[in-house]
Amino acid sequence: MLDRGLTEDGAAQALGWPKVRITARVKILELPERAQAMIGAGVIALSAVDQLRAIGRVSPPLLDAVVAFLADGNEWAAERLAREPGWVLDSALREGSVKAFASYMSNVGPREIAELRLGKKAEDLYAEAEKLRKQIDRYAYGPPQIRFNDDDVDQARAAGALIEFERGAGIIVDRALYRELVKGAVKRTVEELRVKTAELAKQRKQDRRRGGATPEDPVAQATRERDRQLRELANQAHGVNLDLGQGLLNGLSTVDPSSLEVARFYVYSLLGSDYSSGYGKAGERIHHLAVAGIRLVVGELRTDVTKTKKDGTRGRLRIDYGDQREPNAALRWLWRYVDGARTAGELFGRGLVVAAAEQYAARLVLPASQRTYRMSWGSHKDIAAEALAKLAAPHLPASLKALERAVERAHAEHRSAIEDSADGSHAPAADDDAATEGEPSEVDAEADDEAEEGAECAPGEQ
């Protein structure tokens, strides 16, 4: 349709599609046929089209290398293309045979300088940079980092040799231009180090003049030297943070979900620190998860203390769940259960079991004084709580759902009886919404116990 002169708006009206869908399809047509076929087959997601176009606009050979890499048994890497195109591009260059150049516009180390063969003048300048750095900081280790500035990036962009993604440093694809930019960066770095060295020498000379004939306090001298070094290191830290960001964004944005270390970080940070019975809030979360969840759903953590009546029949069911102020048994069970996981999937699952037990366990079994809140898994857009509900829903027993409906029905009948009462002289009943989950009050339970007490005895008294 576009070949016949229709605009994107016209094609959208003719097909009855949203314009954004037409625009997305037009973008696909800019890619090589092999890439289009992989998108049609679902190997490459539509969300990665813009990344492929960004590579192809600057360097078609690199785009061919990326597509060939994904098609050569590396389809698993396609999912990372939309989020981490730089990582996929690096992988394609390492494993492919394409003869194309690409390098990040962040910093340059000694290995890159050696490979570029910048010439004797640039190599001498780099050696001078190492000496000057040592003069400024005698404790410095490693070679000096040569960094690009915004002017270098602008120059590469103006030359049409810079691939830019949403995150991370730009990637330059012109080796000749890259060599010239590195030479300029080396020269600029040496000039900056020369200025710093001169300022340091001037400062030391002034310090000696101020000291005069009086010997300088060695502690004060050491303090000034330390502060000077820290100021210099603070200047370096700006670039180090950029290096850190690039390393994390390119290497850690996507992890292996089967990694046990990944699971340990998320599950153990979710459960929180160990419980402490002292003052403060240390271990408050794990204590609550143990006493309001695990303690109620694990059979070995409870005891049947139902009494037997004189006629041999059992009295009202009583289950002892232990003292919530002494949660050690429940905590030991919880940690033994979680620590027993041997795979990432198992650890993730056991963490979800602990969370879901607290979220759905019926507090109805506890005296009113022990019924606690349900934990609110607050998060961005409530995503965490919604995810937990979806994960737990298929595994909630029908008996739990029937119990919840029965409790709601009892509340509804109680409210209806109050509303239908025409006698306003009677004192209104206590609002049952004040009790957790609308469960029977502790006073009612105690009254039932007193009514049965005369009819109950120990088994030996029958």
N, C-alpha and C positions, 0 to 999 in steps of 0.2 A: 504493500500500500504506500509506504514511504517512497519507494522507487517511482510510483506513478504520480507523485507530486502532493500526496496528502501530508498535512502536518501531523504532529503527534496528537493534537487535539482532535483533528478530523478522524484519524485512525481510531482513537478511543471512542468517538461517537459511533463510528461505523461498526465496531466490534462490540460495543456495549461494555467496554472495560474502563476501569479508572485510568486516568492519565498516568498516574504513577506506575501502573503496571506496564503501560506502553513504553514509558521512559526506561524502565528497568530492562525491557527486552531489547531496546535500541542499544543500550550499553553493551549487552552481550554480543551484538553483531560486530562490535569493534575488536573483539578478541579473535585469536586464531581458531580455525575450525575444530581443532582437537580440543581446545578449551571449551568451546561451545558444546561439543558432544559430551564432555565430562559434566558440564552443568546440567545438560538435559537428562543425563543418567543419574543425577543426584550425588555424584562424587564430590563435586565442588558446589558449595552452597551459594545461593544468590547474594548473600551478605558479603561474599568475598570478591564480587565482581569489581567493585571500586578499587580494591587493592591490586588486582590484576591489571586493570586499566592504568593505574598509576605507574606500575612497572613498565608496561608496554609503551606508554607514551615517551618514556625516557630511554629505554633500552629494550627493543624487541628481542635481541638475543637472550637477555636475562629472563624475559617472560617465557620464551621457548624452553629455557632451562628449568624453570619452575614447573611448567606444565609437564615436561618430560619426567621430572622427578616424581611428581604426584602420580603419573600414569605407570611408573615403573615399580609397581608393588608397594608404593608408599601412600596409598589412599588414606591411611590413618592420619597422615599429616594434614590432609585437606581441611579438617575441622579446625585446625589452628590458624589457617590462612587469614580468616577474617580478624582474629584477635591478635595474632603475632606474625604478621607477614615478614618481618625482618628475620625471625627465626627460620621460617620456611625458606627464605631466600638464601640464608647462610647454609642451610642443609643441602639445598640444591647445588650450590657452588662447590661444596666439599665433596659431594658424592658424584656429581656429574662430570662430564668431560668437556663442557662448554668453555671456550676460551674467551671469557668476558671478565671485566674488572668491576669490582664493587668494594667499597670500604665506607665505614661509618665516619661521619664528620663530627667526631667527638674529641678524641685525643690520639696521639701517635706515640708509640713506644719504640725502643731500640730495635726490635725485630722488624717493624715496618720500615724504619729508616734504613736499615741494612738492605732490605729487599728492594727499596726504591733506588738505591745507588745515586744519591743526590750529588755526589761530587765531593772533591777534597775540601772546598770552602765550607760547604754545609756541614760536613763531617767534623771539621775543626771547630765550627761554632757549637755543635752539639757537645763536643768534648769540653769546650770552655764552659758550657752551661752546667756540666757535671761539677767542674771545679768551683764555679761560683756558688753553686748550691751548697757545697761542702763548707765554703767560707761563711755563708749565712747561717747554716745550721750544721755544726760539726757532728750532730747525731743523725743526720739525714741518711737514709738508706735507700738503695735502689736508684735507678736512673731518673732524671727529671722528666716530668710529663709535659709533652708539647701539646697545647690545646688550641683548637680553632676558635675564632671569635665570630661574632655576627657578620662582620664584613666578609669573612671567608665564605660563610654559608650563602650570603647574598650573591657573591661572585659566582659560586657554583650554580645557584638557582638561575641567575641571569644567563649563564651559558647553556641552560637546558640540560644540565648533567646531574641534577639532584632529584632523587626519588624521595618523596616525603609522605609519611604515613601519619595517622592521627597521634600515635605515641612513639616515643623514642627519637633518637637523632636521625637526621637525613642521611641518605646513602648516595655517595658520589660514584659515578660510573665512568668518568673520564680520567684515565691514568695520568696523562700528560698534565692536565690541569691540577690533578691531585698532587703531583710532584711539586709543582710551582707553589701551591698553597702550603705544602709542608715546609718548603724552603723558607717562605715568608714567616710561617709560624715559629720556626727555629730561630730565625733572626730576631723576631719580636721578643721571644722568650729570653734570649741572651741580653737584649737591651734592657728588659725589665729587671733581670738579675743584676746587671751592672749597676743600675740605679740603686737597687736595694743594698748592694755591697758598699757603694759609696756612702749611702746614708748611714749604714752600720759603722763604717770606719769613722765618719764624722761624729757619730754619737759616742763612740768609745774615746775619741780624742777629747771631747768635751767633758766626759766623765773623769779622765785623767787630770784635766786642768782644774776641775772643781775639787778634786782630792788634794792637790798641792803636795806639800811635804808630808801631810798627815796620811799615814797608811789607811787605805780604804777598808771599811768594814767588809770582811769576806762574805758575811751573810747578806748584806745589802747588795753586794755585787752579784752574788749568785741569784738573788731574787730578781734583779733587773735583767739578768741574762735569761732566766726562765721566762719572764714575762715577754721579753722580746721574741723568744722562740715560739711562745704560744701565739703571739700576734701573727708571726709568719705562718705557723701551722693553720691558724684560722683562715688566712687567705687561701691556703691550699684546700681547706675543707670545702669551700664552695664547689670546686671542681670535683672533689671526691664524692660529694653528694650526688652530683650529676652522673658520675660513673656508677654509683650505687643504683640510682633510679633506672639507668639503662640496663644494668645487669639484671635487676629484678623484673622489669617489664618484659625483657626479651627472654629471660630464662625461667622465671617462676610464675608467670601469669597462668600457665596451664601445668597441672601436675598429674601424676599417674594416680587415678582413684584407687588403685590396688596397693598403693604404698602404705605400709603400716605406720611409718613416721607421720605421714599426712593425717591419717586417722587418729593417731595418738594426740597430735596437736589439737585437733578440733574437739574430740570427745572429752579429753581430760580438762581442757580449758572450759568446756561447756559445763562439766560437773563441778568444777571449782576446787578450791583448796581443801585440805583435810580439816575435819571438824575439831574445834577446840572448845572444851567446856568452860574455859575462863571467860573473862570479860571481852567485849568487842564482838565483831561480826565475823570473825574468822570461821570459815566452814559453814556459814549459815545456809548456803544453798544445798550442800550435800546432806546436811542434817535434815532439812525439810524434805528432800527427795527420799530419804530413808524412812522417816517416820510417817510421812503423809502418802507414801506410795508403796515402796518395797515392803514395809512392815505389814501392810494390809493385804497384799496379794500373794505372798509366799507362805505356803503351808507350814513350813518348819519354824516360822517365826511367831506362831500363835499357839495357844493352848486352850483346849475345850475344858471349861470349869463349870459346866452345867451340873446343877445339883439333882439328886434323886429324891422323889417324894416318898412318903411312908408307904404308899400303895405300890411302890416299885416303878412307877412311871417317871419319866424325865420331866424336870421343871422347865421353866423358860430358858431357851438357849442362851448361854453365856460364853463368849470367847474372850480370852485375855490376850491382848496384843502387846503386853508389856508397857512399861512406863516410857512415855515419849521423852522424858528428861534423861533417861539412860538409854541412848540409842545405839550402844556399842554393838549389840548383836546384829541389828539391821545393817549397820555400817560395815561390819565385817563381811556379812553376806554380800552386800552390794559390791564392795571392792574386790572380793574374791571372784565374783561373777564377771566384772568388767576386766580385771587383770587376766582372766583366763582366756581372753580372745587371742587367737593366733593369726588371724588375717585381718586386713583392713575392713573388708565387708562385715566380718563378724564383730569387730570392735564398733563400727558404726551402728550395727544393729543392736548391740547390747546397750549402747548409749541411748538409743531410741526407746528401748524397753524401759529403762529407768525413767526417762522423761514421760512416757505414755502412762506408766503405772501411777505416777503422781497425778497426772492430768485426769484420769478416768476412774480411779479407785473410789468406791462409794464411802463417804464419811459417815454414812448412816450407822455403821457398826460401832462407832465410838461414842462415848458420852459427849454431851454438847460442849463441855469445857475443853475437850481435846480436838474438836473439829476445827481445822485450820483452813486457810485460804488455798485456792488453787493458783499455782505459779503462773504468772503472765509472761509468756515468752515474747517480750517486746522486741521489735526489730523494725527495720526499714520497710514501710508499707505493710507491716504485719505479715511479712512473707514467712517468717519462721513458724508462727502459730498455725498459719494455713497449711504449710507443708507438713507439720506434725499431724494435723487432723487428717490430711489425705493419706498419710502413711499408715496411721493407726486404724483408720476406719474399717478396712477389710478384716481386721483381726479382733474387733470388739465382739464379744459373745452376744447372742440374742437375749440371753438372760439379763445382761446389763441394760440393754435397751428397754426390755419389758419393765425392769425395776424403775428406771427413770420415768417411764410413762405412768407407772402406778403412783409414784411420788407426786408427779404433776397433777394427776387426777385427784389425789387426796387433798392437795392444796386447793384445787379448783372447787371441790365440793365444800370445803371449809369456808372459802370466801363467799360462795353462793349462799350458804346457810346464814352467814352474818348479814349479807345484803338483804336477804328475804325476811329477816327478823323485823317485825313491826313494833316490838316493844322497845322504846328508846330509854326506858328507865334502868335497864340492866347495864352494867358496866361492860364496855366492849372487851372482847377477848383480845389477848396479846397478839400483836401482828406476827403471824407465823413467818413473814419474810425476814424477821430479825434473826431467825435461827439458820445456821448454815444448811443449805439445800432444803430447808423446810422440814427437817427431820424431827421426830418426836423429841420433846424437851427432856432434859435430865430429870426434872421433877416428876414427869409422868412415869419415867422408867423406874424411879425409886418407889413410887406409889405401887406400881405393879409388883415390885420385889417384896414390899411389906405385906401385900395381900396374899402372896404365895408362901411367905416365910413360915406361917403356922402349919402349912401342909407339907413342908419339906423337912427332910432329915438326912443324916449321913447314912450310907448303905448299911452300916452295922447296927443302926437303931431300928430297923424295920421289924 
